Amino acid sequence: MTELFNENNEKDVSIEEGKLAKIVSPEGEFEIPIGNGNKKKVFWSRIGFDSRVYFKAYFKKQLKEAIKNGFIDIDGHYHGAPVGDVDGKNTIYTFSPSSLEESTLKVFTGNKQLKSGTEYNYSSDMRVLFFNDATLKDITVDYDYYDLEIYEQLFNNCFIKCMIYLCAKELEDHNKAVFSSLGAVGQLSLQDVNDIFALHLTPGEKDLKN
């Protein structure tokens, strides 16, 4: 997230907290596990569209750490046409496999390598290529990729933890997060995380106050 500063060039936390408050809307009250066998009544907010900013940054950080620590191996290489009608009419192409190492991506039209940001753009959110020029033909891509199953597990885990961090608010202050950081959510047991996520998906009347 872009940091904001006040007139004295100091980080203005109130502005950032205000922006955070705007991306979620009220949902109800849950009692959730908060670690070490403890539970807490919290105000649960509906996750907003702009939460993708938090998720994307957190997921990229976790992905780099997983690669560094050897949990995800770059075990494959792909060279070929992306998914889509490579016919000089289409401007959007998807990847298969999609779990690519972004720094290794190269895009070609025939034997010419294209420049990222000027001749094409890559969306890591949707894992697709966008071209401004629809007349480009013979598009091929070249990249390394991960074990897809492990990649998707990490992707889903990051989404759930990010959701918990953004949605669990203090009852007396709905703009204040229950967990101090995404790292604090990460300290919960897997059982606690799963219990919170299950409650979010199927709340009962006694768990949700409308």
C-alpha positions as CSV (number, residue, x, y, z in Angstrom):
1,M,0.0,0.0,0.0
2,T,1.3,3.5,-0.8
3,E,2.3,5.3,2.4
4,L,0.8,8.7,2.9
5,F,2.4,11.6,4.7
6,N,1.2,14.8,6.4
7,E,2.4,18.3,5.8
8,N,5.4,17.8,8.1
9,N,6.5,14.9,5.9
10,E,5.6,12.4,8.6
11,K,3.7,9.2,8.0
12,D,0.0,9.9,8.6
13,V,-1.4,6.8,10.1
14,S,-4.9,8.2,10.5
15,I,-5.1,8.6,6.7
16,E,-4.0,5.0,6.1
17,E,-6.5,3.7,8.7
18,G,-9.2,5.8,7.1
19,K,-8.5,4.2,3.7
20,L,-8.5,0.7,5.3
21,A,-11.9,1.4,6.8
22,K,-13.4,2.3,3.5
23,I,-12.6,-1.0,1.8
24,V,-14.8,-3.1,4.1
25,S,-18.5,-3.0,5.0
26,P,-20.3,-4.2,8.2
27,E,-21.3,-7.9,8.3
28,G,-21.9,-8.9,11.9
29,E,-20.4,-10.3,15.1
30,F,-18.5,-13.6,15.4
31,E,-16.7,-15.4,18.2
32,I,-13.4,-16.6,16.8
33,P,-10.2,-18.3,18.1
34,I,-7.4,-15.8,18.5
35,G,-4.6,-18.2,19.5
36,N,-3.5,-20.3,22.6
37,G,-7.0,-21.8,23.0
38,N,-8.6,-18.3,23.5
39,K,-11.6,-17.0,21.8
40,K,-12.9,-13.5,21.3
41,K,-16.1,-11.8,20.2
42,V,-15.2,-9.6,17.2
43,F,-17.0,-7.4,14.7
44,W,-16.7,-9.2,11.3
45,S,-16.5,-6.9,8.2
46,R,-17.2,-7.9,4.7
47,I,-13.9,-7.9,2.7
48,G,-13.8,-5.2,0.1
49,F,-12.7,-5.2,-3.6
50,D,-9.5,-3.1,-2.9
51,S,-8.3,-5.8,-0.5
52,R,-6.5,-7.2,-3.5
53,V,-3.7,-4.7,-2.8
54,Y,-3.0,-6.3,0.6
55,F,-3.4,-9.8,-0.7
56,K,-1.1,-9.3,-3.7
57,A,1.7,-7.8,-1.5
58,Y,1.4,-10.5,1.2
59,F,1.3,-13.4,-1.3
60,K,4.4,-12.2,-3.2
61,K,6.3,-11.9,0.1
62,Q,5.2,-15.4,1.1
63,L,6.0,-16.8,-2.3
64,K,9.6,-15.4,-2.2
65,E,10.1,-16.9,1.2
66,A,8.8,-20.3,0.2
67,I,11.2,-20.4,-2.8
68,K,14.1,-19.2,-0.6
69,N,13.4,-21.8,2.0
70,G,13.0,-24.6,-0.6
71,F,9.3,-25.2,0.0
72,I,8.5,-24.4,-3.6
73,D,10.9,-25.7,-6.3
74,I,11.0,-24.2,-9.7
75,D,10.8,-27.6,-11.3
76,G,9.6,-26.9,-14.8
77,H,10.2,-24.8,-17.9
78,Y,7.6,-23.9,-20.5
79,H,8.1,-22.6,-24.1
80,G,5.2,-22.4,-26.5
81,A,2.1,-20.5,-27.4
82,P,-0.1,-19.0,-24.6
83,V,-3.7,-20.0,-24.4
84,G,-5.9,-18.0,-26.8
85,D,-6.4,-17.6,-30.5
86,V,-3.0,-16.6,-31.7
87,D,-4.3,-15.3,-35.0
88,G,-3.5,-11.6,-35.1
89,K,-7.0,-10.7,-33.7
90,N,-6.8,-11.6,-30.1
91,T,-5.2,-9.2,-27.5
92,I,-5.4,-11.2,-24.3
93,Y,-3.7,-14.5,-23.6
94,T,-3.5,-16.8,-20.6
95,F,-0.8,-19.0,-19.3
96,S,-0.6,-22.8,-18.9
97,P,0.9,-23.7,-16.6
98,S,0.0,-20.5,-14.7
99,S,2.3,-20.8,-11.7
100,L,5.1,-18.9,-13.4
101,E,8.3,-17.3,-12.0
102,E,7.6,-13.8,-13.2
103,S,11.2,-12.7,-13.5
104,T,11.9,-15.4,-16.1
105,L,9.0,-14.4,-18.4
106,K,10.0,-13.6,-22.0
107,V,7.4,-12.9,-24.8
108,F,8.1,-13.2,-28.5
109,T,6.5,-12.5,-31.8
110,G,8.3,-14.8,-34.2
111,N,12.0,-14.4,-33.3
112,K,11.6,-10.9,-31.9
113,Q,11.5,-10.5,-28.1
114,L,8.9,-7.9,-27.0
115,K,9.4,-5.3,-24.3
116,S,7.3,-5.4,-21.2
117,G,5.3,-2.3,-20.4
118,T,5.5,-1.0,-24.0
119,E,4.6,-3.8,-26.3
120,Y,2.7,-6.0,-23.8
121,N,1.6,-6.0,-20.1
122,Y,1.4,-9.0,-17.8
123,S,-1.2,-9.2,-15.0
124,S,0.0,-11.3,-12.1
125,D,-3.5,-11.1,-10.6
126,M,-5.1,-12.8,-13.5
127,R,-1.9,-14.4,-15.0
128,V,-2.7,-13.1,-18.5
129,L,-0.9,-11.1,-21.2
130,F,-2.4,-7.9,-22.6
131,F,-1.4,-6.5,-26.0
132,N,-2.3,-3.1,-27.4
133,D,-1.6,-4.3,-30.9
134,A,-4.1,-6.9,-32.0
135,T,-2.2,-7.6,-35.3
136,L,0.7,-9.3,-33.6
137,K,1.0,-12.9,-34.7
138,D,3.1,-16.0,-33.8
139,I,3.1,-15.1,-30.1
140,T,5.1,-17.4,-27.9
141,V,6.1,-17.3,-24.2
142,D,9.1,-18.7,-22.3
143,Y,9.1,-19.0,-18.5
144,D,9.9,-21.2,-15.5
145,Y,7.1,-22.5,-13.3
146,Y,6.4,-24.0,-9.9
147,D,4.7,-27.1,-8.7
148,L,1.1,-26.0,-9.2
149,E,-0.5,-27.9,-6.3
150,I,1.9,-26.4,-3.7
151,Y,1.6,-23.0,-5.4
152,E,-2.2,-23.1,-5.1
153,Q,-2.1,-24.2,-1.5
154,L,0.1,-21.2,-0.7
155,F,-2.2,-18.9,-2.7
156,N,-5.3,-20.1,-0.8
157,N,-3.6,-19.9,2.6
158,C,-2.5,-16.3,1.9
159,F,-6.0,-15.3,0.8
160,I,-7.6,-16.8,4.0
161,K,-5.1,-15.1,6.3
162,C,-5.4,-11.8,4.5
163,M,-9.2,-12.1,4.8
164,I,-9.0,-12.8,8.6
165,Y,-6.7,-9.8,9.1
166,L,-8.9,-7.4,7.2
167,C,-12.3,-8.6,8.4
168,A,-11.8,-9.2,12.2
169,K,-12.3,-5.9,14.0
170,E,-12.6,-4.9,17.6
171,L,-16.2,-4.6,18.8
172,E,-15.7,-1.2,20.4
173,D,-13.8,0.1,17.4
174,H,-14.8,-1.2,14.0
175,N,-11.8,0.4,12.4
176,K,-9.3,-1.4,14.6
177,A,-8.0,-4.8,13.5
178,V,-8.1,-7.6,16.1
179,F,-4.8,-8.9,14.8
180,S,-1.9,-6.5,14.8
181,S,-0.5,-7.7,11.5
182,L,-0.7,-10.5,8.9
183,G,2.1,-12.1,10.7
184,A,0.0,-12.3,13.8
185,V,-2.7,-14.2,11.9
186,G,0.1,-16.5,10.6
187,Q,0.8,-17.4,14.2
188,L,-2.6,-19.0,14.6
189,S,-2.7,-22.8,14.4
190,L,-4.0,-24.3,11.1
191,Q,-7.0,-25.5,13.0
192,D,-7.8,-22.0,14.3
193,V,-7.5,-20.6,10.8
194,N,-9.7,-23.3,9.3
195,D,-12.3,-22.8,12.1
196,I,-12.5,-19.0,11.4
197,F,-12.8,-19.6,7.6
198,A,-15.5,-22.2,8.1
199,L,-17.4,-19.8,10.4
200,H,-17.1,-17.1,7.8
201,L,-18.6,-19.4,5.1
202,T,-21.5,-20.8,7.1
203,P,-22.3,-18.6,10.2
204,G,-25.1,-19.8,12.4
205,E,-27.7,-17.5,14.0
206,K,-25.9,-17.7,17.4
207,D,-22.6,-16.7,15.8
208,L,-23.8,-13.9,13.6
209,K,-25.7,-10.9,14.9
210,N,-27.4,-8.9,12.1
